[in-house]
Amino acid sequence: MKLKIGLETHVQLNTKSKIFCGCRNPVSMEKEPKPNVMVCGVCLGFPGSKPLVNERVLEMALRIATAFGCSIAKETFFSRKTYFYPDMSKNFQITQYEIPLASNGKIEVNGNRIRISRIHMEEDPAKLIHVGGLGGRHVLVDYNRSGIPLVEIVTEPDITSPREARVYLQKLANILEYLGVYDSSSRAIIKSDANISLEGGARVEVKNITGTKDIEQALNYEIVRQKNLLKRGVRVRRATRTWNPDMRATEDMRGKEEEDEYGYIFEPDLPVITLSKKELQHIEKFIPELPEKRLKRFVKEYRLPGKIAESIVSDIGLAELFEEAAKKTESRLAGTWIAGYLKKTLNWNNMKFRDSGIKHEWVT
């Protein structure tokens, strides 16, 4: 049975301030602040408040677009996505729709070319806390999250299995860490909405899936659910569902909206963004050696086995440690020890090298 999967992945960027105001970005804070303290008139959509674009967010988004080989728009702008829900107090989200910042990129996953249809910037809505679960007694709203800068990365339906979706997200997160726009050890979150359809059924969107393990489990569950419907002769209708990580199941959320229902209009309080060739060339200078290129170099230059090199480059901290160690000892010995003993210890403690407290001089 033919299967189609596409992901819409939202990445919280680790800037110091929010995307359209000067409020501190909670993602960059060590401890989670008390609810509704990191807010201002812009976050809450007070009358007369005027947004301003955080230049750092634009720079980070351009790094991401460049790394994935996207075509970058010479001119782009923000739009208002209108919807009435408590997580967006001004009743619209500032996003990009008509002309995204970038389009037509790609990422290779185990030999499969996954096309990236668009990359755009937007603001995160507020956080909803459902007391008693969905359908519970009441809902609390924390507007601290409102205005956290997001980059949304949307793929074509080129992903062929839940396992491949998991590997795609792992590779995506690794590239974003190399670019310096995301830190997996911080409070930043990568969250995906998965679009999935089986031959003979309509496309279903599963929202709010956090983590690579959850994306695989959610998609596996949804495949079984849709297959069972089709076997019974029940039509799979277009709908929006949500992933419940506690129940390990998807749940019905609402009927699937069409884009026309959001009533997109040009954001009049923000200017058109014009990007010159010189500015784009400047961004290219800040693109580091990315994981795939570093992997090939480690295999060629240091003669590491592919699996060991792959294990090391999956953590930028370990990759930098290995480069230093290889200057002072035999590279295969350094690679085997770092990819084996050290990484297994870090994994056991659910820790990245940069958060371990281990100093390079202790190893090298």
SEZAZA-229093 format. One record per atom (N, C-alpha, C): x, z, y. Coordinates in steps of 0.05 Angstrom, whole numbers, padded with zeros to 5 digits, always signed. Example, Ala and Ser with C-alpha at 12.3 -4.5 7.8 and 13.67 -1.06 7.14 Angstrom:
BEGIN
+00264+00156-00114 +00246+00156-00090 +00264+00156-00066 +00257+00142-00045 +00273+00143-00021 +00258+00157+00001 
end
This chain:
BEGIN
+00017+00000-00024 +00000+00000+00000 +00018+00000+00025 +00013-00020+00043 +00030-00022+00066 +00027+00001+00085 +00049+00011+00095 +00049+00034+00113 +00063+00028+00139 +00051+00037+00161 +00063+00033+00187 +00065+00060+00201 +00089+00066+00212 +00094+00091+00226 +00109+00085+00252 +00099+00096+00274 +00112+00094+00300 +00112+00122+00312 +00133+00129+00327 +00136+00155+00339 +00137+00154+00369 +00123+00172+00382 +00126+00176+00411 +00139+00204+00415 +00164+00204+00422 +00180+00229+00422 +00185+00238+00451 +00177+00263+00456 +00180+00275+00482 +00204+00294+00482 +00223+00289+00499 +00248+00305+00500 +00248+00321+00526 +00249+00348+00524 +00253+00364+00548 +00282+00363+00556 +00287+00355+00581 +00314+00352+00591 +00324+00379+00602 +00350+00384+00600 +00362+00409+00607 +00372+00410+00636 +00356+00400+00655 +00363+00401+00683 +00359+00430+00694 +00371+00435+00717 +00368+00462+00729 +00341+00466+00741 +00329+00445+00752 +00303+00447+00764 +00283+00428+00751 +00257+00431+00758 +00237+00414+00746 +00238+00386+00758 +00220+00368+00748 +00223+00340+00754 +00213+00333+00783 +00192+00348+00792 +00181+00340+00818 +00181+00362+00839 +00195+00384+00833 +00196+00406+00852 +00222+00422+00848 +00226+00442+00865 +00251+00458+00863 +00250+00482+00845 +00227+00486+00831 +00225+00509+00813 +00246+00507+00791 +00256+00529+00783 +00276+00529+00761 +00263+00519+00735 +00279+00503+00721 +00270+00493+00695 +00273+00515+00674 +00251+00525+00662 +00253+00547+00642 +00271+00539+00618 +00273+00514+00613 +00290+00505+00590 +00319+00514+00594 +00328+00515+00619 +00356+00521+00625 +00361+00551+00627 +00341+00567+00623 +00344+00596+00625 +00349+00608+00597 +00366+00629+00596 +00373+00642+00571 +00349+00656+00558 +00333+00670+00575 +00310+00684+00564 +00284+00671+00575 +00263+00672+00559 +00238+00661+00568 +00226+00678+00590 +00219+00667+00613 +00208+00683+00635 +00179+00692+00629 +00170+00711+00644 +00142+00720+00641 +00124+00697+00648 +00100+00696+00637 +00082+00673+00642 +00075+00670+00672 +00074+00645+00680 +00064+00637+00707 +00080+00649+00730 +00107+00651+00727 +00124+00660+00749 +00142+00637+00759 +00147+00617+00743 +00165+00595+00751 +00147+00572+00761 +00131+00577+00782 +00112+00557+00791 +00111+00556+00822 +00100+00534+00832 +00097+00531+00861 +00072+00513+00865 +00067+00506+00890 +00044+00490+00896 +00044+00462+00883 +00068+00451+00879 +00070+00425+00866 +00064+00428+00837 +00075+00448+00823 +00069+00453+00795 +00039+00456+00790 +00026+00470+00808 -00002+00476+00804 -00021+00456+00817 -00010+00437+00832 -00026+00416+00844 -00043+00426+00867 -00032+00445+00883 -00047+00454+00907 -00051+00432+00927 -00073+00432+00941 -00078+00412+00962 -00055+00412+00983 -00046+00388+00990 -00025+00385+01009 +00003+00386+00999 +00006+00394+00973 +00033+00395+00962 +00043+00367+00956 +00069+00362+00960 +00080+00335+00956 +00104+00336+00937 +00103+00320+00916 +00125+00319+00896 +00149+00304+00907 +00172+00311+00896 +00197+00296+00901 +00210+00291+00875 +00223+00268+00872 +00236+00261+00846 +00263+00274+00844 +00268+00288+00822 +00293+00300+00815 +00313+00277+00807 +00333+00273+00823 +00352+00251+00818 +00367+00254+00792 +00371+00279+00784 +00385+00285+00759 +00369+00275+00735 +00343+00278+00736 +00325+00268+00715 +00328+00238+00712 +00328+00224+00734 +00331+00195+00733 +00358+00187+00720 +00379+00201+00728 +00405+00195+00717 +00406+00200+00687 +00394+00222+00678 +00394+00227+00649 +00377+00206+00634 +00354+00199+00645 +00338+00178+00632 +00352+00152+00630 +00368+00145+00651 +00383+00120+00650 +00405+00121+00629 +00418+00144+00626 +00438+00147+00605 +00425+00141+00577 +00402+00153+00572 +00388+00149+00547 +00382+00119+00543 +00371+00107+00563 +00363+00078+00561 +00388+00061+00556 +00410+00067+00569 +00434+00052+00566 +00445+00055+00538 +00445+00080+00528 +00455+00085+00501 +00440+00070+00479 +00415+00065+00484 +00399+00051+00464 +00396+00021+00469 +00413+00011+00488 +00414-00017+00493 +00388-00029+00505 +00374-00013+00520 +00348-00022+00532 +00352-00041+00556 +00332-00056+00561 +00330-00071+00586 +00319-00052+00607 +00333-00048+00629 +00324-00029+00649 +00311-00044+00672 +00288-00033+00681 +00273-00046+00702 +00287-00045+00728 +00287-00067+00743 +00299-00067+00770 +00283-00050+00789 +00257-00051+00785 +00239-00034+00801 +00219-00020+00782 +00214+00006+00788 +00195+00021+00772 +00182+00041+00790 +00160+00053+00780 +00146+00072+00797 +00130+00092+00778 +00120+00113+00791 +00105+00133+00776 +00075+00127+00779 +00059+00136+00760 +00030+00133+00760 +00017+00160+00755 -00009+00161+00762 -00025+00184+00755 -00042+00178+00731 -00038+00195+00710 -00054+00192+00686 -00076+00213+00687 -00100+00205+00692 -00122+00223+00698 -00135+00234+00672 -00136+00260+00670 -00151+00273+00649 -00158+00301+00658 -00180+00312+00648 -00189+00338+00656 -00186+00358+00633 -00165+00374+00636 -00158+00393+00615 -00143+00416+00628 -00146+00440+00618 -00133+00463+00631 -00103+00462+00634 -00089+00446+00617 -00060+00446+00618 -00049+00429+00641 -00066+00416+00656 -00057+00401+00680 -00077+00407+00703 -00070+00428+00719 -00089+00439+00738 -00097+00419+00760 -00080+00399+00765 -00088+00379+00786 -00105+00356+00775 -00110+00358+00749 -00128+00338+00735 -00115+00311+00732 -00089+00309+00735 -00075+00285+00727 -00045+00292+00722 -00033+00276+00705 -00005+00279+00699 +00011+00257+00712 +00034+00264+00724 +00051+00243+00736 +00069+00233+00714 +00066+00207+00709 +00080+00194+00687 +00087+00166+00695 +00096+00149+00676 +00100+00121+00681 +00084+00105+00660 +00071+00084+00669 +00055+00069+00651 +00059+00039+00654 +00052+00028+00677 +00052-00001+00681 +00080-00013+00677 +00100-00001+00690 +00127-00010+00688 +00145+00013+00680 +00151+00016+00654 +00169+00038+00646 +00197+00034+00656 +00212+00056+00656 +00240+00054+00665 +00256+00034+00648 +00251+00034+00622 +00267+00017+00604 +00250+00008+00581 +00258-00014+00568 +00243-00025+00545 +00262-00041+00527 +00252-00048+00504 +00266-00066+00485 +00294-00055+00477 +00295-00031+00467 +00320-00020+00456 +00318-00019+00426 +00338-00006+00414 +00338-00004+00385 +00356+00018+00375 +00351+00027+00351 +00368+00047+00338 +00368+00040+00308 +00392+00041+00296 +00395+00035+00268 +00393+00060+00251 +00376+00060+00230 +00374+00083+00213 +00376+00073+00184 +00399+00079+00172 +00404+00071+00144 +00399+00041+00140 +00408+00025+00158 +00406-00004+00156 +00380-00016+00166 +00361+00001+00173 +00335-00008+00184 +00336-00007+00214 +00330-00030+00227 +00330-00031+00256 +00303-00022+00266 +00302+00001+00280 +00278+00011+00292 +00278+00004+00321 +00258-00012+00329 +00256-00021+00357 +00244+00001+00375 +00256+00005+00398 +00246+00023+00418 +00231+00006+00439 +00205+00010+00440 +00189-00007+00458 +00191+00001+00487 +00193+00028+00492 +00195+00036+00520 +00207+00064+00522 +00219+00070+00545 +00229+00096+00552 +00219+00102+00580 +00206+00124+00584 +00197+00131+00612 +00198+00160+00617 +00197+00167+00643 +00198+00195+00652 +00170+00205+00658 +00166+00231+00654 +00141+00244+00661 +00144+00274+00662 +00123+00288+00671 +00124+00317+00672 +00109+00329+00648 +00119+00351+00639 +00107+00366+00617 +00082+00380+00628 +00061+00381+00613 +00038+00397+00622 +00043+00427+00616 +00024+00444+00623 +00026+00472+00618 +00024+00478+00588 +00030+00502+00581 +00029+00511+00553 +00003+00525+00548 -00012+00516+00527 -00037+00529+00520 -00032+00547+00496 -00042+00572+00498 -00039+00591+00476 -00067+00596+00465 -00073+00586+00442 -00100+00590+00430 -00100+00617+00415 -00113+00636+00427 -00115+00663+00415 -00135+00662+00392 -00124+00668+00368 -00141+00665+00344 -00140+00638+00332 -00122+00620+00342 -00119+00593+00331 -00139+00574+00344 -00138+00549+00335 -00157+00529+00346 -00185+00538+00340 -00202+00537+00360 -00229+00547+00357 -00232+00577+00357 -00211+00591+00367 -00211+00620+00368 -00226+00631+00391 -00220+00656+00398 -00236+00670+00418 -00233+00659+00446 -00208+00653+00454 -00203+00643+00480 -00176+00630+00481 -00170+00617+00504 -00144+00603+00508 -00131+00613+00533 -00105+00619+00531 -00088+00627+00554 -00072+00603+00563 -00065+00602+00589 -00050+00580+00600 -00025+00591+00614 -00002+00580+00607 +00024+00587+00620 +00034+00563+00634 +00033+00563+00661 +00041+00540+00677 +00071+00539+00682 +00087+00557+00670 +00116+00555+00673 +00126+00528+00662 +00113+00519+00641 +00122+00493+00629 +00113+00469+00645 +00093+00472+00662 +00084+00450+00678 +00105+00440+00696 +00113+00415+00693 +00134+00403+00710 +00161+00402+00698 +00165+00413+00673 +00190+00409+00659 +00195+00379+00655 +00218+00369+00662 +00223+00340+00659 +00223+00331+00630 +00209+00309+00625 +00208+00297+00599 +00217+00268+00600 +00230+00260+00579 +00234+00231+00574 +00219+00225+00549 +00202+00205+00550 +00187+00197+00526 +00199+00171+00515 +00205+00172+00489 +00218+00150+00475 +00198+00140+00454 +00189+00115+00457 +00167+00105+00440 +00178+00082+00423 +00174+00084+00397 +00183+00063+00378 +00160+00044+00372 +00168+00021+00362 +00149+00003+00349 +00143+00014+00321 +00122+00005+00307 +00115+00016+00281 +00134+00006+00259 +00160+00010+00263 +00181+00000+00245 +00190+00020+00224 +00181+00045+00226 +00190+00066+00208 +00174+00063+00182 +00189+00063+00160 +00177+00056+00134 +00169+00079+00116 +00177+00104+00123 +00170+00127+00106 +00173+00152+00122 +00161+00174+00113 +00164+00200+00126 +00193+00209+00126 +00208+00203+00105 +00236+00211+00103 +00252+00196+00125 +00246+00170+00129 +00260+00155+00149 +00253+00165+00177 +00229+00175+00181 +00221+00186+00207 +00238+00211+00213 +00243+00227+00192 +00259+00252+00195 +00288+00244+00202 +00299+00225+00188 +00327+00216+00194 +00329+00205+00222 +00309+00189+00230 +00308+00177+00257 +00310+00200+00278 +00294+00220+00275 +00294+00242+00295 +00320+00257+00295 +00332+00261+00271 +00358+00275+00270 +00379+00258+00285 +00379+00232+00280 +00398+00215+00293 +00393+00214+00323 +00368+00213+00331 +00361+00213+00360 +00371+00238+00374 +00365+00261+00362 +00374+00286+00374 +00404+00288+00376 +00418+00278+00356 +00447+00278+00356 +00458+00261+00379 +00447+00238+00383 +00455+00220+00405 +00450+00233+00432 +00427+00246+00435 +00419+00259+00460 +00439+00282+00466 +00448+00296+00446 +00468+00318+00450 +00494+00306+00460 +00503+00284+00448 +00527+00271+00456 +00525+00262+00485 +00501+00253+00493 +00497+00244+00521 +00496+00267+00541 +00493+00292+00531 +00492+00315+00548 +00466+00319+00562 +00444+00308+00551 +00418+00310+00564 +00400+00330+00549 +00409+00339+00525 +00393+00356+00508 +00412+00375+00493 +00404+00400+00490 +00420+00420+00476 +00402+00433+00455 +00408+00428+00430 +00391+00438+00408 +00392+00468+00406 +00412+00481+00418 +00414+00510+00417 +00401+00524+00440 +00391+00508+00459 +00376+00518+00482 +00346+00521+00475 +00330+00527+00495 +00302+00529+00491 +00287+00502+00495 +00303+00481+00498 +00291+00454+00501 +00279+00446+00474 +00257+00431+00476 +00242+00423+00452 +00240+00393+00450 +00243+00382+00426 +00236+00354+00421 +00210+00354+00405 +00190+00341+00416 +00164+00341+00403 +00154+00313+00400 +00142+00306+00377 +00134+00279+00372 +00104+00277+00366 +00093+00254+00374 +00066+00246+00366 +00071+00223+00347 +00060+00224+00323 +00064+00204+00303 +00039+00186+00300 +00043+00160+00301 +00021+00141+00296 +00025+00130+00269 +00005+00132+00252 +00008+00124+00224 -00018+00110+00215 -00013+00088+00200 -00036+00074+00189 -00029+00063+00161 -00048+00062+00143 -00045+00050+00117 -00062+00024+00117 -00054+00005+00101 -00068-00020+00099 -00097-00015+00091 -00115-00026+00108 -00144-00021+00103 -00156+00001+00119 -00139+00015+00135 -00149+00036+00152 -00140+00034+00180 -00152+00049+00198 -00145+00048+00227 -00121+00067+00232 -00110+00064+00256 -00087+00080+00264 -00096+00108+00272 -00082+00128+00261 -00088+00156+00268 -00063+00168+00282 -00068+00182+00303 -00046+00195+00317 -00045+00225+00311 -00022+00235+00302 -00019+00263+00297 -00001+00274+00319 -00012+00293+00335 +00002+00303+00358 +00017+00329+00353 +00036+00334+00371 +00049+00360+00373 +00064+00368+00348 +00082+00350+00339 +00098+00357+00316 +00126+00364+00326 +00134+00388+00321 +00161+00397+00330 +00179+00400+00306 +00203+00388+00308 +00222+00391+00287 +00222+00368+00268 +00246+00363+00256 +00249+00341+00238 +00236+00346+00211 +00237+00371+00202 +00225+00378+00176 +00195+00375+00178 +00183+00383+00201 +00154+00382+00204 +00145+00353+00206 +00161+00335+00217 +00152+00307+00220 +00148+00295+00192 +00167+00301+00174 +00165+00291+00146 +00141+00303+00132 +00137+00329+00135 +00114+00342+00121 +00087+00332+00132 +00085+00330+00159 +00060+00321+00171 +00053+00293+00162 +00073+00275+00161 +00067+00247+00153 +00060+00246+00124 +00074+00261+00107 +00067+00261+00078 +00039+00271+00074 +00031+00292+00088 +00004+00302+00086 -00017+00280+00095 -00011+00268+00117 -00030+00248+00128 -00032+00224+00110 -00010+00216+00097 -00011+00193+00079 -00030+00200+00055 -00027+00223+00044 -00044+00232+00021 -00073+00233+00030 -00078+00244+00054 -00105+00247+00064 -00119+00220+00067 -00104+00201+00079 -00116+00174+00084 -00119+00159+00057 -00100+00162+00039 -00102+00148+00013 -00127+00158-00002 -00132+00184-00001 -00155+00195-00015 -00181+00185-00003 -00182+00182+00024 -00206+00171+00037 -00211+00142+00028 -00190+00126+00028 -00192+00098+00021 -00200+00095-00009 -00190+00112-00026 -00197+00111-00055 -00227+00117-00059 -00238+00134-00042 -00267+00141-00044 -00284+00121-00029 -00272+00100-00017 -00287+00080-00002 -00295+00089+00025 -00283+00111+00035 -00289+00121+00062 -00270+00108+00082 -00281+00098+00103 -00265+00085+00123 -00249+00105+00139 -00223+00099+00143 -00205+00115+00160 -00210+00106+00188 -00221+00124+00205 -00227+00117+00232 -00204+00124+00251 -00203+00110+00273 -00182+00116+00293 -00188+00144+00305 -00169+00161+00305 -00173+00189+00314 -00147+00202+00322 -00150+00224+00336 -00127+00241+00343 -00129+00267+00327 -00107+00273+00313 -00106+00298+00298 -00082+00314+00307 -00081+00339+00300 -00059+00357+00307 -00047+00368+00282 -00021+00375+00284 -00007+00386+00261 -00007+00416+00262 -00017+00429+00241 -00018+00458+00239 +00005+00467+00221 +00027+00476+00232 +00051+00483+00216 +00046+00507+00198 +00027+00524+00204 +00021+00547+00187 +00006+00539+00162 -00013+00521+00166 -00029+00511+00144 -00015+00488+00129 +00006+00477+00142 +00020+00453+00131 +00000+00430+00127 -00017+00426+00147 -00038+00405+00145 -00044+00395+00173 -00055+00370+00174 -00065+00360+00199 -00094+00367+00202 -00103+00371+00227 -00130+00379+00232 -00142+00360+00253 -00168+00356+00250 -00182+00338+00269 -00182+00350+00297 -00175+00333+00317 -00173+00343+00344 -00194+00331+00362 -00196+00304+00362 -00216+00290+00378 -00215+00260+00370 -00234+00245+00380 -00233+00216+00377 -00209+00205+00393 -00198+00184+00383 -00174+00172+00396 -00182+00158+00422 -00168+00166+00445 -00174+00154+00470 -00161+00127+00472 -00174+00109+00487 -00161+00084+00495 -00147+00088+00522 -00126+00072+00527 -00110+00076+00551 -00128+00072+00576 -00148+00055+00575 -00165+00050+00598 -00180+00075+00607 -00184+00094+00588 -00199+00118+00594 -00184+00137+00613 -00157+00133+00614 -00141+00151+00631 -00142+00143+00661 -00151+00120+00667 -00154+00111+00695 -00128+00113+00710 -00106+00101+00700 -00080+00101+00713 -00082+00089+00741 -00070+00102+00760 -00067+00091+00787 -00038+00097+00797 -00029+00081+00815 -00002+00085+00827 -00001+00112+00840 +00021+00127+00836 +00025+00153+00849 +00033+00149+00878 +00015+00154+00897 +00021+00147+00925 +00041+00166+00939 +00046+00189+00927 +00064+00209+00940 +00093+00205+00932 +00099+00186+00915 +00126+00181+00906 +00134+00152+00911 +00159+00146+00918 +00167+00119+00925 +00173+00102+00900 +00173+00076+00904 +00183+00058+00884 +00213+00062+00880 +00221+00063+00855 +00250+00067+00849 +00262+00039+00844 +00282+00033+00861 +00297+00007+00858 +00325+00013+00848 +00332-00001+00827 +00358+00003+00814 +00375-00022+00817 +00399-00018+00830 +00417-00041+00834 +00436-00044+00810 +00448-00067+00807 +00467-00072+00786 +00491-00053+00788 +00499-00046+00812 +00521-00028+00817 +00514+00000+00806 +00490+00009+00811 +00482+00035+00802 +00481+00037+00771 +00472+00015+00758 +00471+00015+00729 +00499+00014+00717 +00517+00000+00730 +00545-00001+00721 +00558+00027+00723 +00550+00041+00744 +00560+00068+00748 +00551+00087+00725 +00526+00084+00717 +00515+00100+00694 +00531+00094+00669 +00538+00069+00664 +00553+00061+00640 +00579+00076+00637 +00591+00084+00659 +00617+00098+00659 +00614+00126+00646 +00590+00136+00647 +00585+00164+00637 +00575+00164+00608 +00573+00141+00595 +00565+00140+00567 +00589+00147+00550 +00588+00169+00535 +00612+00176+00519 +00613+00160+00493 +00633+00165+00477 +00633+00154+00450 +00611+00167+00434 +00592+00150+00425 +00569+00161+00411 +00574+00165+00381 +00556+00180+00367 +00562+00188+00340 +00569+00165+00321 +00554+00143+00322 +00559+00121+00304 +00587+00109+00307 +00595+00105+00333 +00621+00094+00338 +00643+00114+00330 +00638+00140+00336 +00658+00160+00328 +00660+00162+00298 +00639+00159+00284 +00639+00160+00254 +00657+00137+00243 +00654+00113+00254 +00670+00091+00245 +00699+00095+00251 +00705+00107+00274 +00733+00112+00282 +00745+00133+00264 +00730+00154+00258 +00741+00175+00240 +00748+00164+00213 +00731+00146+00203 +00737+00134+00177 +00762+00117+00178 +00764+00101+00199 +00786+00082+00202 +00812+00096+00210 +00810+00112+00231 +00835+00124+00242 +00845+00147+00225 +00827+00164+00215 +00836+00188+00200 +00832+00185+00170 +00821+00162+00162 +00817+00156+00133 +00800+00178+00120 +00780+00187+00134 +00761+00207+00122 +00741+00193+00105 +00732+00205+00083 +00709+00194+00068 +00685+00193+00086 +00668+00173+00081 +00645+00170+00099 +00627+00194+00101 +00621+00207+00079 +00603+00230+00079 +00615+00254+00095 +00641+00257+00093 +00654+00279+00108 +00654+00272+00138 +00660+00248+00145 +00659+00239+00173 +00631+00242+00185 +00611+00234+00169 +00584+00236+00178 +00575+00265+00183 +00584+00282+00165 +00577+00311+00168 +00590+00322+00193 +00615+00315+00199 +00629+00325+00223 +00616+00315+00249 +00611+00289+00251 +00601+00278+00276 +00572+00286+00282 +00558+00298+00262 +00530+00307+00266 +00529+00331+00285 +00552+00344+00290 +00554+00366+00308 +00577+00360+00327 +00570+00355+00352 +00591+00347+00372 +00613+00368+00374 +00606+00394+00371 +00626+00415+00372 +00646+00412+00349 +00636+00407+00325 +00654+00403+00302 +00671+00378+00305 +00660+00357+00316 +00675+00332+00320 +00699+00337+00339 +00694+00352+00360 +00715+00358+00379 +00736+00376+00367 +00727+00395+00350 +00746+00413+00336 +00763+00397+00317 +00751+00379+00302 +00766+00363+00283 +00788+00346+00297 +00782+00335+00320 +00801+00318+00334 +00826+00335+00341 +00822+00360+00349 +00844+00377+00355 +00860+00385+00330 +00845+00392+00309 +00858+00401+00284 +00874+00378+00272 +00864+00354+00274 +00877+00331+00261 +00904+00325+00274 +00909+00335+00298 +00934+00331+00312 +00956+00350+00301 +00947+00371+00288 +00966+00392+00279 +00968+00395+00249 +00950+00382+00234 +00951+00384+00205 +00941+00358+00193 +00943+00356+00167 +00934+00332+00153 +00904+00328+00157 +00896+00304+00166 +00869+00300+00174 +00848+00304+00152 +00855+00295+00128 +00836+00299+00106 +00831+00329+00100 +00853+00344+00101 +00851+00373+00097 +00833+00385+00118 +00838+00378+00143 +00821+00388+00165 +00792+00380+00162 +00788+00355+00155 +00761+00345+00153 +00746+00359+00130 +00759+00362+00107 +00746+00375+00084 +00739+00404+00090 +00757+00418+00104 +00752+00446+00110 +00729+00449+00130 +00730+00432+00151 +00709+00434+00172 +00682+00426+00162 +00681+00403+00147 +00655+00393+00137 +00645+00410+00114 +00664+00424+00100 +00656+00440+00077 +00651+00469+00084 +00673+00485+00084 +00671+00514+00087 +00658+00522+00114 +00668+00510+00136 +00658+00518+00162 +00629+00509+00167 +00623+00484+00161 +00595+00475+00167 +00575+00489+00149 +00582+00493+00124 +00564+00507+00106 +00558+00535+00115 +00578+00548+00126 +00574+00575+00137 +00556+00575+00162 +00561+00555+00179 +00544+00552+00202 +00515+00546+00194 +00511+00528+00175 +00484+00521+00166 +00470+00545+00154 +00485+00561+00139 +00474+00585+00126 +00463+00604+00148 +00477+00605+00171 +00468+00623+00192 +00451+00608+00213 +00443+00583+00207 +00426+00567+00224 +00438+00566+00252 +00463+00557+00254 +00478+00559+00279 +00494+00533+00284 +00496+00525+00309 +00514+00503+00317 +00541+00515+00323 +00562+00498+00322 +00589+00508+00326 +00592+00521+00354 +00580+00508+00374 +00584+00517+00402 +00572+00545+00406 +00554+00554+00388 +00542+00580+00391 +00554+00601+00373 +00574+00593+00357 +00586+00611+00337 +00605+00631+00349 +00616+00625+00373 +00636+00642+00385 +00664+00637+00374 +00667+00618+00355 +00693+00611+00344 +00709+00595+00365 +00733+00603+00370 +00750+00589+00389 +00768+00569+00374 +00773+00547+00388 +00789+00525+00375 +00816+00535+00366 +00828+00553+00381 +00855+00561+00373 +00855+00578+00348 +00833+00590+00341 +00831+00605+00316 +00833+00586+00292 +00825+00561+00295 +00824+00542+00273 +00848+00524+00274 +00855+00514+00298 +00876+00494+00300 +00904+00507+00303 
end
